[in-house]
């Protein structure tokens, strides 16, 4: 597949020099290298170097004096830099702020939007569509199209397919994964520490004297995972946290997968005593376990007090905090293009009934 770079040589020169100034490597009043020296350092032609310098002069970052060279301007002369940030939302409707605000999973993106707009960035919202009532089918914004849109950064939100994130990486522009750890494909990530969350949830059940606690998981992490719409990289991390808590207590982990046929899931649950506990990787509101007498712990988008009585512990995401962290990470990455990737793991919000 041919992936077009979204940045021209002039774009790259401009971004690199701007980042050196914003990071403090080049300070106000400091003289810039000559065009020839910059061409050797940045591995670009002198024409691209000249155009990049001209852009930064227009933006107020540089000033050129005849026969003296080019210098970094005083900070007061720097103009806000409008940068294009694409957000791949995964919302299967129109992509407006009101839609994002209504989506529990993506609620933090409203805070991210606010931060980016205040900093002068320009947003372009892209989405994907899927059809849940037929064969699994996905329609993402093609990476090639995103490249042609000349984005300075992309926030991939709610897109859990590692193969797709890998394609985005080939655009050669920063990609920040929102609410998913994409370090496997070497991308910046902001996400909740799923291992800690599952460990805390399992401990909450074990503290109640339960000696049989099962983990109700999502689809198996099979080789076909790239084709599974519901594949979530956080799934394996949640299983890890559950297994750690079980083994620390000397109990054998039990995993029930929701991609079994309906009868298989029912049989697995029927094999558990009524006094058993269930740790679920799905939303508590989606479960139908109340009639079975299980004590349940899992992830919830509402406060624990609003959950049914059989739910004894819950973890949730501080969406505003995650959105703020994502906004900071986007701005940091745009000013540090060559720095190692960052993994920002937020602590989950944990609640337990007394």
C-alpha positions as YAML, in Angstrom:
chain: A
units: angstrom
residues:
- id: 1
  name: UNK
  ca: [0.00, 0.00, 0.00]
- id: 2
  name: UNK
  ca: [1.32, 3.44, -0.89]
- id: 3
  name: UNK
  ca: [1.20, 5.82, 2.06]
- id: 4
  name: UNK
  ca: [1.86, 9.44, 1.22]
- id: 5
  name: UNK
  ca: [3.72, 11.59, 3.72]
- id: 6
  name: UNK
  ca: [1.62, 14.47, 4.96]
- id: 7
  name: UNK
  ca: [4.62, 16.79, 5.29]
- id: 8
  name: UNK
  ca: [6.64, 18.36, 2.50]
- id: 9
  name: UNK
  ca: [10.38, 19.06, 3.03]
- id: 10
  name: UNK
  ca: [9.47, 22.67, 3.81]
- id: 11
  name: UNK
  ca: [6.93, 21.49, 6.42]
- id: 12
  name: UNK
  ca: [9.58, 19.31, 8.05]
- id: 13
  name: UNK
  ca: [12.14, 22.10, 8.15]
- id: 14
  name: UNK
  ca: [9.60, 24.52, 9.61]
- id: 15
  name: UNK
  ca: [8.42, 22.03, 12.26]
- id: 16
  name: UNK
  ca: [11.96, 21.09, 13.28]
- id: 17
  name: UNK
  ca: [13.20, 24.67, 13.64]
- id: 18
  name: UNK
  ca: [10.02, 25.75, 15.43]
- id: 19
  name: UNK
  ca: [10.39, 22.85, 17.87]
- id: 20
  name: UNK
  ca: [14.00, 23.85, 18.60]
- id: 21
  name: UNK
  ca: [12.81, 27.35, 19.48]
- id: 22
  name: UNK
  ca: [9.80, 26.31, 21.57]
- id: 23
  name: UNK
  ca: [11.86, 23.75, 23.51]
- id: 24
  name: UNK
  ca: [14.47, 26.37, 24.39]
- id: 25
  name: UNK
  ca: [17.27, 24.82, 22.38]
- id: 26
  name: UNK
  ca: [17.39, 28.06, 20.38]
- id: 27
  name: UNK
  ca: [16.88, 31.07, 22.66]
- id: 28
  name: UNK
  ca: [15.74, 34.63, 21.82]
- id: 29
  name: UNK
  ca: [18.63, 36.60, 20.38]
- id: 30
  name: UNK
  ca: [20.57, 33.47, 19.36]
- id: 31
  name: UNK
  ca: [21.84, 33.26, 15.80]
- id: 32
  name: UNK
  ca: [20.58, 30.49, 13.54]
- id: 33
  name: UNK
  ca: [22.95, 28.32, 11.53]
- id: 34
  name: UNK
  ca: [23.52, 29.28, 7.92]
- id: 35
  name: UNK
  ca: [21.32, 27.88, 5.17]
- id: 36
  name: UNK
  ca: [24.15, 25.60, 4.03]
- id: 37
  name: UNK
  ca: [24.77, 24.32, 7.56]
- id: 38
  name: UNK
  ca: [21.07, 23.67, 8.13]
- id: 39
  name: UNK
  ca: [20.82, 21.78, 4.84]
- id: 40
  name: UNK
  ca: [23.56, 19.44, 6.04]
- id: 41
  name: UNK
  ca: [22.08, 19.06, 9.54]
- id: 42
  name: UNK
  ca: [18.46, 18.50, 8.45]
- id: 43
  name: UNK
  ca: [19.27, 16.55, 5.26]
- id: 44
  name: UNK
  ca: [17.10, 18.78, 3.07]
- id: 45
  name: UNK
  ca: [17.78, 21.00, 0.09]
- id: 46
  name: UNK
  ca: [18.68, 24.65, 0.57]
- id: 47
  name: UNK
  ca: [15.45, 25.75, -1.14]
- id: 48
  name: UNK
  ca: [13.38, 23.98, 1.56]
- id: 49
  name: UNK
  ca: [15.57, 25.55, 4.26]
- id: 50
  name: UNK
  ca: [15.01, 29.04, 2.86]
- id: 51
  name: UNK
  ca: [11.24, 28.56, 2.60]
- id: 52
  name: UNK
  ca: [11.11, 27.15, 6.14]
- id: 53
  name: UNK
  ca: [12.99, 30.16, 7.50]
- id: 54
  name: UNK
  ca: [10.65, 32.50, 5.62]
- id: 55
  name: UNK
  ca: [7.64, 30.84, 7.23]
- id: 56
  name: UNK
  ca: [9.10, 31.25, 10.70]
- id: 57
  name: UNK
  ca: [9.87, 34.89, 9.97]
- id: 58
  name: UNK
  ca: [6.18, 35.33, 9.06]
- id: 59
  name: UNK
  ca: [5.21, 33.61, 12.32]
- id: 60
  name: UNK
  ca: [7.44, 35.97, 14.30]
- id: 61
  name: UNK
  ca: [9.88, 33.31, 15.53]
- id: 62
  name: UNK
  ca: [12.82, 34.50, 13.44]
- id: 63
  name: UNK
  ca: [14.11, 37.81, 12.16]
- id: 64
  name: UNK
  ca: [16.62, 38.22, 9.33]
- id: 65
  name: UNK
  ca: [19.13, 41.08, 9.10]
- id: 66
  name: UNK
  ca: [20.99, 41.90, 5.88]
- id: 67
  name: UNK
  ca: [24.59, 40.68, 6.01]
- id: 68
  name: UNK
  ca: [24.19, 39.59, 9.63]
- id: 69
  name: UNK
  ca: [22.12, 36.42, 9.38]
- id: 70
  name: UNK
  ca: [18.95, 35.11, 11.00]
- id: 71
  name: UNK
  ca: [18.21, 35.34, 14.73]
- id: 72
  name: UNK
  ca: [15.53, 34.06, 17.09]
- id: 73
  name: UNK
  ca: [13.02, 36.82, 17.89]
- id: 74
  name: UNK
  ca: [11.94, 37.90, 21.32]
- id: 75
  name: UNK
  ca: [9.15, 35.72, 22.72]
- id: 76
  name: UNK
  ca: [6.66, 38.60, 22.61]
- id: 77
  name: UNK
  ca: [6.85, 38.55, 18.80]
- id: 78
  name: UNK
  ca: [5.91, 34.89, 18.45]
- id: 79
  name: UNK
  ca: [2.48, 34.38, 16.91]
- id: 80
  name: UNK
  ca: [0.08, 31.53, 17.78]
- id: 81
  name: UNK
  ca: [0.64, 28.61, 15.47]
- id: 82
  name: UNK
  ca: [-2.52, 27.11, 13.98]
- id: 83
  name: UNK
  ca: [-1.87, 23.39, 13.69]
- id: 84
  name: UNK
  ca: [-4.14, 20.76, 12.21]
- id: 85
  name: UNK
  ca: [-5.11, 17.92, 14.54]
- id: 86
  name: UNK
  ca: [-7.29, 15.07, 13.29]
- id: 87
  name: UNK
  ca: [-9.36, 13.12, 15.81]
- id: 88
  name: UNK
  ca: [-10.51, 9.67, 14.74]
- id: 89
  name: UNK
  ca: [-13.48, 9.28, 17.01]
- id: 90
  name: UNK
  ca: [-15.05, 5.95, 16.17]
- id: 91
  name: UNK
  ca: [-18.48, 7.60, 16.53]
- id: 92
  name: UNK
  ca: [-20.87, 6.14, 13.90]
- id: 93
  name: UNK
  ca: [-22.81, 9.37, 13.30]
- id: 94
  name: UNK
  ca: [-21.98, 13.01, 12.61]
- id: 95
  name: UNK
  ca: [-18.79, 14.16, 14.28]
- id: 96
  name: UNK
  ca: [-19.76, 17.24, 16.25]
- id: 97
  name: UNK
  ca: [-18.84, 18.36, 19.77]
- id: 98
  name: UNK
  ca: [-22.38, 17.57, 20.90]
- id: 99
  name: UNK
  ca: [-22.02, 13.98, 19.73]
- id: 100
  name: UNK
  ca: [-18.71, 13.63, 21.56]
- id: 101
  name: UNK
  ca: [-20.25, 15.04, 24.73]
- id: 102
  name: UNK
  ca: [-23.01, 12.39, 24.66]
- id: 103
  name: UNK
  ca: [-20.59, 9.51, 24.16]
- id: 104
  name: UNK
  ca: [-19.45, 8.18, 27.53]
- id: 105
  name: UNK
  ca: [-16.36, 6.52, 26.11]
- id: 106
  name: UNK
  ca: [-15.27, 9.67, 24.31]
- id: 107
  name: UNK
  ca: [-16.42, 12.30, 26.80]
- id: 108
  name: UNK
  ca: [-12.85, 13.33, 27.54]
- id: 109
  name: UNK
  ca: [-12.41, 14.46, 23.94]
- id: 110
  name: UNK
  ca: [-14.50, 17.55, 24.66]
- id: 111
  name: UNK
  ca: [-11.82, 18.65, 27.13]
- id: 112
  name: UNK
  ca: [-9.14, 17.76, 24.58]
- id: 113
  name: UNK
  ca: [-10.94, 19.85, 21.98]
- id: 114
  name: UNK
  ca: [-11.15, 22.82, 24.33]
- id: 115
  name: UNK
  ca: [-7.43, 22.73, 25.11]
- id: 116
  name: UNK
  ca: [-6.40, 22.40, 21.48]
- id: 117
  name: UNK
  ca: [-8.68, 25.18, 20.27]
- id: 118
  name: UNK
  ca: [-7.44, 27.52, 23.01]
- id: 119
  name: UNK
  ca: [-3.86, 26.87, 21.93]
- id: 120
  name: UNK
  ca: [-4.73, 27.86, 18.35]
- id: 121
  name: UNK
  ca: [-4.88, 24.36, 16.86]
- id: 122
  name: UNK
  ca: [-7.39, 23.50, 14.16]
- id: 123
  name: UNK
  ca: [-9.37, 20.29, 14.53]
- id: 124
  name: UNK
  ca: [-10.57, 17.96, 11.84]
- id: 125
  name: UNK
  ca: [-12.88, 15.23, 13.12]
- id: 126
  name: UNK
  ca: [-12.90, 11.92, 11.29]
- id: 127
  name: UNK
  ca: [-14.95, 8.89, 12.13]
- id: 128
  name: UNK
  ca: [-15.60, 5.27, 11.39]
- id: 129
  name: UNK
  ca: [-18.84, 3.42, 10.76]
- id: 130
  name: UNK
  ca: [-19.67, -0.19, 11.57]
- id: 131
  name: UNK
  ca: [-22.75, -2.35, 11.15]
- id: 132
  name: UNK
  ca: [-23.56, -4.36, 14.29]
- id: 133
  name: UNK
  ca: [-26.55, -6.24, 12.87]
- id: 134
  name: UNK
  ca: [-24.77, -8.04, 10.07]
- id: 135
  name: UNK
  ca: [-21.31, -9.30, 9.23]
- id: 136
  name: UNK
  ca: [-18.67, -7.28, 11.05]
- id: 137
  name: UNK
  ca: [-17.78, -4.47, 8.69]
- id: 138
  name: UNK
  ca: [-15.68, -1.41, 9.31]
- id: 139
  name: UNK
  ca: [-15.26, 1.81, 7.42]
- id: 140
  name: UNK
  ca: [-12.39, 3.92, 8.69]
- id: 141
  name: UNK
  ca: [-11.06, 7.11, 7.23]
- id: 142
  name: UNK
  ca: [-8.35, 5.69, 4.93]
- id: 143
  name: UNK
  ca: [-4.80, 6.53, 6.06]
- id: 144
  name: UNK
  ca: [-4.05, 7.75, 2.53]
- id: 145
  name: UNK
  ca: [-6.83, 10.35, 2.80]
- id: 146
  name: UNK
  ca: [-5.57, 11.52, 6.18]
- id: 147
  name: UNK
  ca: [-2.12, 11.99, 4.68]
- id: 148
  name: UNK
  ca: [-3.53, 14.14, 1.91]
- id: 149
  name: UNK
  ca: [-5.35, 16.25, 4.51]
- id: 150
  name: UNK
  ca: [-1.93, 17.43, 5.75]
- id: 151
  name: UNK
  ca: [-2.51, 16.83, 9.45]
- id: 152
  name: UNK
  ca: [0.16, 17.88, 11.94]
- id: 153
  name: UNK
  ca: [-1.08, 15.33, 14.48]
- id: 154
  name: UNK
  ca: [-3.71, 12.61, 14.82]
- id: 155
  name: UNK
  ca: [-5.53, 11.46, 17.95]
- id: 156
  name: UNK
  ca: [-6.85, 7.94, 17.45]
- id: 157
  name: UNK
  ca: [-9.72, 7.50, 19.91]
- id: 158
  name: UNK
  ca: [-11.63, 4.31, 20.45]
- id: 159
  name: UNK
  ca: [-9.98, 2.55, 17.51]
- id: 160
  name: UNK
  ca: [-8.66, -0.70, 18.92]
- id: 161
  name: UNK
  ca: [-7.21, -2.34, 15.85]
- id: 162
  name: UNK
  ca: [-3.45, -2.45, 16.11]
- id: 163
  name: UNK
  ca: [-3.08, -3.04, 12.38]
- id: 164
  name: UNK
  ca: [-4.91, 0.23, 11.69]
- id: 165
  name: UNK
  ca: [-2.80, 2.13, 14.21]
- id: 166
  name: UNK
  ca: [0.25, 0.71, 12.45]
- id: 167
  name: UNK
  ca: [-0.94, 2.14, 9.15]
- id: 168
  name: UNK
  ca: [-1.41, 5.54, 10.75]
- id: 169
  name: UNK
  ca: [2.18, 5.44, 11.95]
- id: 170
  name: UNK
  ca: [3.34, 5.24, 8.34]
- id: 171
  name: UNK
  ca: [1.95, 8.74, 7.77]
- id: 172
  name: UNK
  ca: [5.12, 10.04, 9.46]
- id: 173
  name: UNK
  ca: [3.16, 12.47, 11.59]
- id: 174
  name: UNK
  ca: [2.57, 12.20, 15.36]
- id: 175
  name: UNK
  ca: [-0.24, 9.83, 16.38]
- id: 176
  name: UNK
  ca: [-1.55, 9.85, 19.95]
- id: 177
  name: UNK
  ca: [-3.69, 6.88, 21.00]
- id: 178
  name: UNK
  ca: [-6.53, 7.92, 23.31]
- id: 179
  name: UNK
  ca: [-7.74, 5.46, 25.98]
- id: 180
  name: UNK
  ca: [-5.60, 2.64, 24.61]
- id: 181
  name: UNK
  ca: [-1.98, 1.61, 25.16]
- id: 182
  name: UNK
  ca: [-0.50, 1.61, 21.66]
- id: 183
  name: UNK
  ca: [3.12, 1.18, 22.72]
- id: 184
  name: UNK
  ca: [3.16, -2.11, 20.79]
- id: 185
  name: UNK
  ca: [3.17, -0.03, 17.61]
- id: 186
  name: UNK
  ca: [5.44, 2.66, 19.09]
- id: 187
  name: UNK
  ca: [2.88, 5.44, 19.50]
- id: 188
  name: UNK
  ca: [2.23, 7.91, 22.30]
- id: 189
  name: UNK
  ca: [-0.64, 6.76, 24.50]
- id: 190
  name: UNK
  ca: [-2.96, 8.10, 27.20]
- id: 191
  name: UNK
  ca: [-4.88, 5.34, 28.95]
- id: 192
  name: UNK
  ca: [-6.14, 4.01, 32.26]
- id: 193
  name: UNK
  ca: [-3.94, 1.50, 34.11]
- id: 194
  name: UNK
  ca: [-6.08, -1.56, 33.39]
- id: 195
  name: UNK
  ca: [-3.81, -3.93, 35.35]
- id: 196
  name: UNK
  ca: [-4.25, -1.95, 38.56]
- id: 197
  name: UNK
  ca: [-8.00, -1.58, 37.97]
- id: 198
  name: UNK
  ca: [-8.57, -5.33, 37.53]
- id: 199
  name: UNK
  ca: [-6.34, -6.10, 40.52]
- id: 200
  name: UNK
  ca: [-8.33, -3.74, 42.76]
- id: 201
  name: UNK
  ca: [-11.68, -5.10, 41.53]
- id: 202
  name: UNK
  ca: [-10.63, -8.70, 42.14]
- id: 203
  name: UNK
  ca: [-9.28, -7.89, 45.59]
- id: 204
  name: UNK
  ca: [-12.58, -6.24, 46.49]
- id: 205
  name: UNK
  ca: [-14.38, -9.54, 45.85]
- id: 206
  name: UNK
  ca: [-11.76, -11.67, 47.58]
- id: 207
  name: UNK
  ca: [-11.92, -9.49, 50.70]
- id: 208
  name: UNK
  ca: [-15.55, -10.55, 51.03]
- id: 209
  name: UNK
  ca: [-14.46, -14.14, 51.59]
- id: 210
  name: UNK
  ca: [-15.35, -15.38, 48.11]
- id: 211
  name: UNK
  ca: [-13.23, -18.37, 47.11]
- id: 212
  name: UNK
  ca: [-14.52, -18.63, 43.54]
- id: 213
  name: UNK
  ca: [-14.02, -15.54, 41.39]
- id: 214
  name: UNK
  ca: [-14.24, -15.72, 37.59]
- id: 215
  name: UNK
  ca: [-13.29, -13.13, 35.00]
- id: 216
  name: UNK
  ca: [-15.91, -12.46, 32.32]
- id: 217
  name: UNK
  ca: [-13.74, -11.39, 29.39]
- id: 218
  name: UNK
  ca: [-14.31, -10.16, 25.88]
- id: 219
  name: UNK
  ca: [-13.26, -11.94, 22.66]
- id: 220
  name: UNK
  ca: [-10.18, -14.14, 22.87]
- id: 221
  name: UNK
  ca: [-6.88, -12.55, 21.87]
- id: 222
  name: UNK
  ca: [-6.54, -14.78, 18.84]
- id: 223
  name: UNK
  ca: [-4.37, -14.34, 15.69]
- id: 224
  name: UNK
  ca: [-7.50, -13.04, 13.99]
- id: 225
  name: UNK
  ca: [-7.73, -10.14, 16.45]
- id: 226
  name: UNK
  ca: [-6.91, -7.55, 13.78]
- id: 227
  name: UNK
  ca: [-10.21, -8.44, 12.10]
- id: 228
  name: UNK
  ca: [-12.28, -8.31, 15.29]
- id: 229
  name: UNK
  ca: [-14.15, -5.08, 15.75]
- id: 230
  name: UNK
  ca: [-14.44, -5.71, 19.49]
- id: 231
  name: UNK
  ca: [-10.79, -6.53, 20.07]
- id: 232
  name: UNK
  ca: [-9.50, -4.29, 22.85]
- id: 233
  name: UNK
  ca: [-5.76, -4.24, 23.69]
- id: 234
  name: UNK
  ca: [-6.77, -3.40, 27.27]
- id: 235
  name: UNK
  ca: [-8.39, -6.83, 27.50]
- id: 236
  name: UNK
  ca: [-5.12, -8.66, 28.07]
- id: 237
  name: UNK
  ca: [-4.03, -6.12, 30.68]
- id: 238
  name: UNK
  ca: [-7.27, -6.58, 32.62]
- id: 239
  name: UNK
  ca: [-6.75, -10.33, 32.59]
- id: 240
  name: UNK
  ca: [-3.21, -9.78, 33.91]
- id: 241
  name: UNK
  ca: [-4.49, -7.76, 36.86]
- id: 242
  name: UNK
  ca: [-7.13, -10.36, 37.65]
- id: 243
  name: UNK
  ca: [-4.63, -13.23, 37.44]
- id: 244
  name: UNK
  ca: [-2.17, -11.41, 39.73]
- id: 245
  name: UNK
  ca: [-4.82, -10.91, 42.42]
- id: 246
  name: UNK
  ca: [-6.02, -14.53, 42.19]
- id: 247
  name: UNK
  ca: [-2.56, -16.06, 42.33]
- id: 248
  name: UNK
  ca: [-1.51, -13.81, 45.22]
- id: 249
  name: UNK
  ca: [-4.39, -15.39, 47.17]
- id: 250
  name: UNK
  ca: [-3.55, -18.92, 46.03]
- id: 251
  name: UNK
  ca: [-6.65, -19.31, 43.84]
- id: 252
  name: UNK
  ca: [-6.84, -20.59, 40.28]
- id: 253
  name: UNK
  ca: [-7.94, -18.00, 37.68]
- id: 254
  name: UNK
  ca: [-11.04, -18.80, 35.64]
- id: 255
  name: UNK
  ca: [-11.66, -16.97, 32.35]
- id: 256
  name: UNK
  ca: [-15.08, -16.93, 30.64]
- id: 257
  name: UNK
  ca: [-15.09, -15.43, 27.15]
- id: 258
  name: UNK
  ca: [-18.05, -13.50, 25.78]
- id: 259
  name: UNK
  ca: [-17.23, -14.54, 22.22]
- id: 260
  name: UNK
  ca: [-18.42, -18.06, 23.04]
- id: 261
  name: UNK
  ca: [-21.83, -19.06, 21.75]
- id: 262
  name: UNK
  ca: [-24.63, -18.07, 24.11]
- id: 263
  name: UNK
  ca: [-25.04, -21.60, 25.50]
- id: 264
  name: UNK
  ca: [-21.34, -21.82, 26.33]
- id: 265
  name: UNK
  ca: [-21.39, -18.61, 28.35]
- id: 266
  name: UNK
  ca: [-24.56, -19.76, 30.15]
- id: 267
  name: UNK
  ca: [-22.98, -23.13, 30.96]
- id: 268
  name: UNK
  ca: [-19.86, -21.41, 32.28]
- id: 269
  name: UNK
  ca: [-21.92, -19.20, 34.58]
- id: 270
  name: UNK
  ca: [-24.12, -22.14, 35.62]
- id: 271
  name: UNK
  ca: [-20.98, -23.93, 36.79]
- id: 272
  name: UNK
  ca: [-20.35, -21.22, 39.38]
- id: 273
  name: UNK
  ca: [-22.03, -21.29, 42.79]
- id: 274
  name: UNK
  ca: [-24.34, -18.45, 43.73]
- id: 275
  name: UNK
  ca: [-21.74, -17.26, 46.20]
- id: 276
  name: UNK
  ca: [-19.20, -16.73, 43.43]
- id: 277
  name: UNK
  ca: [-17.82, -13.41, 42.31]
- id: 278
  name: UNK
  ca: [-17.56, -12.05, 38.77]
- id: 279
  name: UNK
  ca: [-15.02, -9.52, 37.56]
- id: 280
  name: UNK
  ca: [-16.19, -8.19, 34.22]
- id: 281
  name: UNK
  ca: [-14.24, -6.41, 31.52]
- id: 282
  name: UNK
  ca: [-17.43, -4.92, 30.10]
- id: 283
  name: UNK
  ca: [-19.72, -2.13, 31.25]
- id: 284
  name: UNK
  ca: [-21.69, -3.18, 34.33]
- id: 285
  name: UNK
  ca: [-24.85, -1.75, 32.82]
- id: 286
  name: UNK
  ca: [-24.62, -4.32, 30.01]
- id: 287
  name: UNK
  ca: [-24.58, -7.38, 32.28]
- id: 288
  name: UNK
  ca: [-27.51, -9.63, 33.15]
- id: 289
  name: UNK
  ca: [-26.11, -11.22, 36.31]
- id: 290
  name: UNK
  ca: [-28.38, -9.80, 39.01]
- id: 291
  name: UNK
  ca: [-30.76, -12.79, 39.04]
- id: 292
  name: UNK
  ca: [-27.93, -15.27, 39.64]
- id: 293
  name: UNK
  ca: [-26.84, -13.98, 43.02]
- id: 294
  name: UNK
  ca: [-23.27, -13.22, 41.98]
- id: 295
  name: UNK
  ca: [-21.24, -10.46, 43.57]
- id: 296
  name: UNK
  ca: [-19.98, -8.39, 40.66]
- id: 297
  name: UNK
  ca: [-17.10, -5.94, 40.21]
- id: 298
  name: UNK
  ca: [-16.28, -4.18, 36.98]
- id: 299
  name: UNK
  ca: [-16.17, -0.99, 34.94]
- id: 300
  name: UNK
  ca: [-18.97, 1.54, 35.15]
- id: 301
  name: UNK
  ca: [-19.79, 4.91, 33.61]
- id: 302
  name: UNK
  ca: [-22.02, 5.85, 36.57]
- id: 303
  name: UNK
  ca: [-21.23, 6.20, 40.30]
- id: 304
  name: UNK
  ca: [-21.30, 2.99, 42.32]
- id: 305
  name: UNK
  ca: [-24.29, 4.25, 44.30]
- id: 306
  name: UNK
  ca: [-26.33, 4.17, 41.07]
- id: 307
  name: UNK
  ca: [-25.35, 0.55, 40.28]
- id: 308
  name: UNK
  ca: [-27.50, -2.43, 41.34]
- id: 309
  name: UNK
  ca: [-26.93, -3.78, 44.85]
- id: 310
  name: UNK
  ca: [-25.07, -6.89, 43.63]
- id: 311
  name: UNK
  ca: [-22.32, -4.65, 42.21]
- id: 312
  name: UNK
  ca: [-19.85, -4.36, 45.09]
- id: 313
  name: UNK
  ca: [-16.99, -2.48, 43.41]
- id: 314
  name: UNK
  ca: [-16.46, -0.45, 40.27]
- id: 315
  name: UNK
  ca: [-13.71, 1.33, 38.38]
- id: 316
  name: UNK
  ca: [-14.29, 4.27, 36.09]
- id: 317
  name: UNK
  ca: [-12.36, 6.71, 33.96]
- id: 318
  name: UNK
  ca: [-11.85, 10.36, 34.88]
- id: 319
  name: UNK
  ca: [-12.65, 11.54, 31.35]
- id: 320
  name: UNK
  ca: [-11.76, 15.19, 31.91]
- id: 321
  name: UNK
  ca: [-8.38, 14.15, 33.30]
- id: 322
  name: UNK
  ca: [-7.72, 11.87, 30.36]
- id: 323
  name: UNK
  ca: [-8.71, 14.58, 27.88]
- id: 324
  name: UNK
  ca: [-6.42, 17.07, 29.58]
- id: 325
  name: UNK
  ca: [-3.53, 14.60, 29.53]
- id: 326
  name: UNK
  ca: [-4.15, 13.91, 25.84]
- id: 327
  name: UNK
  ca: [-4.15, 17.64, 25.06]
- id: 328
  name: UNK
  ca: [-0.84, 18.10, 26.88]
- id: 329
  name: UNK
  ca: [0.63, 15.11, 25.10]
- id: 330
  name: UNK
  ca: [-0.42, 16.39, 21.67]
- id: 331
  name: UNK
  ca: [1.20, 19.77, 22.30]
- id: 332
  name: UNK
  ca: [4.32, 18.17, 23.75]
- id: 333
  name: UNK
  ca: [4.72, 15.79, 20.81]
- id: 334
  name: UNK
  ca: [4.33, 18.55, 18.22]
- id: 335
  name: UNK
  ca: [7.22, 20.37, 19.88]
- id: 336
  name: UNK
  ca: [9.38, 17.26, 20.41]
- id: 337
  name: UNK
  ca: [9.02, 15.31, 17.18]
- id: 338
  name: UNK
  ca: [12.06, 13.08, 17.68]
- id: 339
  name: UNK
  ca: [11.64, 12.27, 21.38]
- id: 340
  name: UNK
  ca: [10.87, 8.70, 22.57]
- id: 341
  name: UNK
  ca: [7.21, 7.74, 22.89]
- id: 342
  name: UNK
  ca: [5.31, 8.51, 26.07]
- id: 343
  name: UNK
  ca: [2.92, 6.19, 27.91]
- id: 344
  name: UNK
  ca: [0.70, 8.12, 30.31]
- id: 345
  name: UNK
  ca: [-1.13, 5.59, 32.46]
- id: 346
  name: UNK
  ca: [-3.82, 7.21, 34.59]
- id: 347
  name: UNK
  ca: [-4.91, 5.61, 37.85]
- id: 348
  name: UNK
  ca: [-8.49, 4.34, 37.72]
- id: 349
  name: UNK
  ca: [-11.18, 5.79, 39.93]
- id: 350
  name: UNK
  ca: [-12.00, 2.94, 42.31]
- id: 351
  name: UNK
  ca: [-15.16, 2.68, 44.44]
- id: 352
  name: UNK
  ca: [-16.13, -0.07, 46.87]
- id: 353
  name: UNK
  ca: [-19.26, -0.60, 48.94]
- id: 354
  name: UNK
  ca: [-18.72, -0.58, 52.68]
...
